[in-house]
C-alpha cells in the first residue's frame, strides 16, 4: 500500500528522527497540566511494560495492582493497544527510539507466527501471551474456549499496524504484510440487519459451530469457506466497533454505504418502546439510503447515544480517526456533548462528585459494564453505580416510566473514560482525574487503578491492558498534537472515508 503523510504527520516523523539520538519529552514549554499528563503517562507505561512478555512482545489482558501477577491470556485488541502505547511512550520520551523499535519488532515478529483464519487472514480472539498459542481452554477455569474471529478486536489490531508502519518505517514491510492480509469484507453482511437500509458488520464468526447461537453462511468475502457468524450485527452507530467499518471502507473491502447500515437510535414509535428513550429526530437521505437521524435528550442536550451509554463506545475510535474534522455535522457535535452528558450525570444528576463511566473492573470483584443508563439505547442499561440503579422514564403515548427520578448509590468511575474526554474538556478532565488520584487514592505503581466506587472508596486495584492503552493514546494525542491520528491516516483512507463521513448530519444539539 502506498503510504502518505500530511504535513503534521511529516512533522511528527521529523520529531521521531530526532528522537533516535535524544528523545525529548513533549512537556517542554507546554500548557498547564502537561506535567501531570506526562507523569500519568510514565506510570501508565510502567503497567503496560509489566504485563508484557519480553520474549513474545505480547501483553497480558490484565495485571494485579502491585504489578506482580499478569493474566495468562491476551487478545488482538490488547496487542494493538500495546503497539500504539509503545509508539506513544517513544514520542513522549519515556523510552528511547531504540527500545521502542526493539519492542515493536518483537511483537510484529510474533504476530507473523500466530495461528490465524486462512480464509480471512483474521486473528483469533485469545492467545497465550507467553507462547503465542491459540487458547482452547481458559487458563483460570479450564473451561473450553471456542476460537472466535472478532470484528472489533481485529479492527484495533489492524489500526495499530497502520500506526507502526508509519511510526517506524523500518518495520513498514512487516506491518504492511500483516495488514494487507486482513480482509474485513469477511465480516460484512451486505444484506444488513433488520430494519436498516444498508449492509453492516456481524460481530464475528467461528470456524466450527459454537454451543450458542450462530448463523452458518458462506463467508461474505467470497472465499468459499463456511463461517458460523454471530446472530447479532454491530448495528449501532456510536460504538467502538466502527473502527472495523472505517478500515473496511478505507481498504476498499466494504462500501462507504456501511455508514448508513447502523442505528443512530432505534426508530421512533411504540413498536420500539423497549429502548431507553423514545427518540426525536428526522429521516435524511444519503446516496439514496433513508436513515433515521434520531437523538436522545438529557440535561437539555440532544445526542446520538451509544448502546450502553459509556464513554469508550463513543470516543475510543476518536483516538485514531479524525472524526470531528471529517464529520463536521455529526461527530464534531456529538463528541463534546457526550462528554458533557457524562459530566452532568456524575456531578449534577447523580451527585457523585466525579465522572467518567465505561466498562471496567468491578471494585467489588470481576468486571462490569458502567455507563450513563439514560444515555444508552439498551433498556436495562450500563449502570453508573454499584447498585445498578435503573432509570425508567415516560415514553409519551406508549408507556409510563416506573423510576423516572432515581436516587443513585455508590457511583463507579473509571479513569480511562475521563482521559478520553481530554480533547473536549481538557481542564475538566485533568481536574476530575487529579481529584480521583488525590481524594479517592485510586492510584498505584502503574498509574490509575481501573475503577473506584466513590462513596465507599472501594478501589479495583487492577490494571487492564485495554484501558491503559486508551489512557496512553489519549495522553499522547494531548501532548503531541494528535500524532497517532497522523500515523493512522493515509491518502487512500481520506479519499475513501472522508466524503462519506462528511455527508452525515446528526441531530445533536447543546442545551440553550
Order of alpha helices (4+ residues) and beta strands (2+ residues): alpha-alpha-beta-alpha-alpha-beta-alpha-alpha-beta-beta-beta-beta-beta-alpha-beta-beta-beta-alpha-alpha-alpha-beta-beta-beta-alpha-alpha-beta-beta-beta-beta-beta-alpha-alpha-alpha
